[in-house]
Amino acid sequence: MKEAPYTPVSCDLHSRLELAVMRREVREWVWNDGSGEQRLLAQPLDVVTRDQAEWLLLSDQTAVKKDATCWLRLDWLKD
């Protein structure tokens, strides 16, 4: 299944995400990537642009494996 084209997020959301990274805010992130609603308790590490989309790098706080990370496309976020 091909991924939907990226839809840019608002500058306000982007700024709030960058602030969350700076503050190291651990919280529950909720998103829908097309396969249903997902939830994860995580600390944001960085906001980056790659593959013609913007992504949030998260450190999974529930993982058994220390330092487990995942990428979350910004337009998937439920704000």
C-alpha positions as CSV (number, residue, x, y, z in Angstrom):
1,M,0.0,0.0,0.0
2,K,1.4,3.4,-1.0
3,E,1.7,6.1,1.6
4,A,-0.5,9.2,1.2
5,P,1.3,12.4,0.1
6,Y,2.6,14.5,3.0
7,T,0.3,17.4,4.1
8,P,2.3,20.2,5.7
9,V,1.4,20.9,9.3
10,S,0.7,24.4,10.7
11,C,3.6,26.6,11.9
12,D,2.0,26.6,15.3
13,L,2.1,22.8,15.6
14,H,5.7,22.7,14.3
15,S,6.7,25.3,16.9
16,R,5.0,23.5,19.8
17,L,6.8,20.3,18.7
18,E,10.2,22.0,18.7
19,L,9.4,23.4,22.2
20,A,8.5,19.9,23.4
21,V,11.8,18.7,22.1
22,M,13.7,21.5,24.0
23,R,11.8,20.8,27.2
24,R,12.1,17.0,26.9
25,E,8.4,16.6,27.5
26,V,7.5,12.9,28.0
27,R,3.8,12.5,27.1
28,E,1.4,10.2,25.2
29,W,1.5,10.8,21.5
30,V,-1.5,9.9,19.4
31,W,-1.6,9.4,15.7
32,N,-3.2,7.6,12.8
33,D,-0.9,6.3,10.1
34,G,-3.7,4.8,8.0
35,S,-3.7,1.5,9.9
36,G,-5.7,2.9,12.9
37,E,-5.1,5.0,15.9
38,Q,-1.8,4.4,17.6
39,R,-0.6,5.6,21.1
40,L,2.9,5.8,22.6
41,L,4.4,7.3,25.8
42,A,7.5,8.9,24.5
43,Q,10.0,11.8,24.7
44,P,10.5,13.8,21.6
45,L,14.1,14.0,20.5
46,D,14.1,16.0,17.2
47,V,12.0,17.4,14.4
48,V,13.5,16.7,11.0
49,T,12.7,17.0,7.3
50,R,13.4,13.9,5.1
51,D,11.8,12.2,2.2
52,Q,9.7,15.3,1.4
53,A,8.0,15.1,4.8
54,E,8.5,16.3,8.4
55,W,9.1,13.7,11.1
56,L,9.3,13.6,14.9
57,L,11.9,11.3,16.4
58,L,10.6,9.8,19.6
59,S,12.3,7.9,22.4
60,D,9.9,5.1,23.5
61,Q,9.5,5.3,27.3
62,T,7.6,2.0,27.4
63,A,10.1,-0.2,25.5
64,V,12.0,-2.9,27.3
65,K,15.0,-2.1,25.1
66,K,16.7,1.0,26.4
67,D,16.9,3.9,23.9
68,A,14.3,2.4,21.5
69,T,13.3,5.1,19.0
70,C,10.7,5.6,16.4
71,W,9.8,8.1,13.7
72,L,6.4,9.7,13.5
73,R,5.3,11.7,10.5
74,L,3.9,15.0,11.6
75,D,0.8,14.9,9.5
76,W,-0.3,11.7,11.2
77,L,-0.4,13.4,14.6
78,K,-3.7,13.9,16.3
79,D,-3.3,17.3,17.8
